[in-house]
Amino acid sequence: MTFSSPSRRAAIDIWQPRHDNGRALQIHLVTPRRDLVVREFLHEGELDFVHVYWSPDETTVGISATGTIDIDLACNVATGGQVPFDTVRKGLAESIRATYHLRPDQDPFQWQLEPEARHGFFKLHPEINVDYHPRR
């Protein structure tokens, strides 16, 4: 899964390999200068909702994802270092609310745990094909 910044100068790539106990889920920050793993889960994980928020100046990126594991992560785009999630929490919540047309009183972080969020995510991102069955 790839989530580009608005300027397309950076992207978040999430590698979610097929079921294989020897492979981990990885989150990469990709810029013209590097491809950096900012978080790796040493066990299998399946994500069925992901939202990536870029700060207006694209210096910080926030990721919130749910599935068999839950992820709330923020990092500095220049260094790839993690920063407190609270630095993006409000902007990310507003972005989820606007993208998925949630009511103002809905908590977007609670909503993303609902089946409706998964359906909305795959409707919004038809380019993401999650197939957990071996191809024949």
C-alpha positions in Angstrom: 0.0 0.0 0.0 1.4 3.4 -0.9 0.1 6.7 0.5 1.9 9.7 -1.2 2.2 13.1 0.3 0.2 15.9 -1.4 3.3 17.1 -3.2 4.4 13.6 -4.1 7.9 14.2 -2.6 7.4 11.5 0.0 5.3 8.5 0.6 4.4 5.9 3.2 4.6 2.4 1.9 3.2 -0.4 4.0 4.4 -3.9 3.2 1.9 -6.5 4.3 3.3 -9.8 3.0 1.1 -12.9 2.5 0.8 -15.2 5.4 4.3 -16.4 6.2 5.6 -16.7 9.7 9.0 -15.6 8.6 7.9 -12.2 7.3 6.9 -9.0 9.1 4.6 -6.1 8.4 6.7 -3.0 7.7 6.0 0.7 7.4 8.4 2.6 5.2 9.0 6.3 4.7 10.1 6.8 1.2 11.7 10.1 0.0 14.0 10.9 -2.9 17.0 10.3 -0.7 16.0 7.1 1.1 13.7 4.3 1.9 13.6 3.9 5.7 11.7 1.4 7.8 10.1 3.5 10.5 8.2 0.6 12.1 8.4 -3.2 11.8 6.2 -5.7 13.5 8.0 -9.0 14.0 4.9 -11.0 13.7 2.2 -11.2 11.0 -0.3 -8.5 10.9 -3.3 -7.8 8.7 -4.5 -4.2 8.2 -7.9 -3.6 6.9 -8.1 0.2 7.5 -5.2 2.7 7.1 -5.3 6.5 7.1 -2.2 8.5 6.5 -2.1 12.2 7.4 0.5 14.7 6.2 0.9 17.9 8.1 0.3 21.0 5.8 4.0 21.6 5.4 4.7 17.9 5.0 7.3 17.8 7.8 5.3 15.3 9.8 3.3 12.2 8.8 0.8 10.4 11.0 -0.5 6.9 10.4 -3.5 5.2 12.1 -4.4 1.7 11.1 -6.5 -1.2 12.4 -6.8 -4.9 11.7 -5.3 -7.7 13.6 -2.9 -5.1 15.0 -3.6 -1.4 15.7 -1.1 1.2 14.8 -0.9 4.9 15.8 2.4 6.3 14.6 3.9 9.7 13.8 7.3 10.6 12.4 9.4 13.4 11.2 9.7 13.3 7.4 13.2 14.8 7.3 14.8 12.3 9.8 12.3 9.4 9.8 12.4 9.5 13.6 9.2 8.9 15.5 7.6 11.8 17.2 4.7 11.7 19.8 1.4 10.7 18.1 -0.3 13.6 19.9 1.5 16.0 17.4 -0.7 14.6 14.6 -3.8 13.3 16.5 -6.0 16.3 15.9 -5.1 16.8 12.2 -5.4 13.0 11.6 -8.8 12.9 13.3 -10.0 15.8 11.2 -8.7 14.2 8.1 -10.5 10.9 8.8 -13.7 12.8 9.6 -13.6 14.8 6.4 -12.5 11.9 4.1 -15.2 9.5 5.4 -17.9 12.1 6.0 -18.2 11.3 9.7 -20.5 13.3 12.0 -18.8 16.0 14.0 -19.6 14.1 17.2 -18.1 10.8 16.0 -14.7 9.7 17.3 -12.8 8.8 14.2 -10.4 6.5 16.1 -13.3 4.5 17.5 -15.1 4.5 14.1 -12.1 3.0 12.3 -12.7 -0.2 14.4 -16.1 -0.7 12.8 -16.8 -2.8 9.7 -18.1 0.3 8.0 -14.6 1.8 8.1 -13.1 -1.3 6.4 -15.7 -1.1 3.6 -15.1 2.7 3.2 -11.4 2.2 3.1 -11.5 -0.4 0.3 -14.1 1.7 -1.6 -11.9 4.7 -1.4 -8.7 2.7 -2.3 -9.7 0.2 -5.0 -6.1 0.1 -6.1 -5.3 -1.8 -2.9 -5.8 -5.5 -3.4 -5.5 -7.5 -0.2 -5.5 -11.1 -1.0 -4.6 -13.6 1.7 -5.0 -16.7 -0.4 -2.2 -18.1 -2.6 -2.8 -17.4 -6.3 -3.2 -20.4 -8.5 
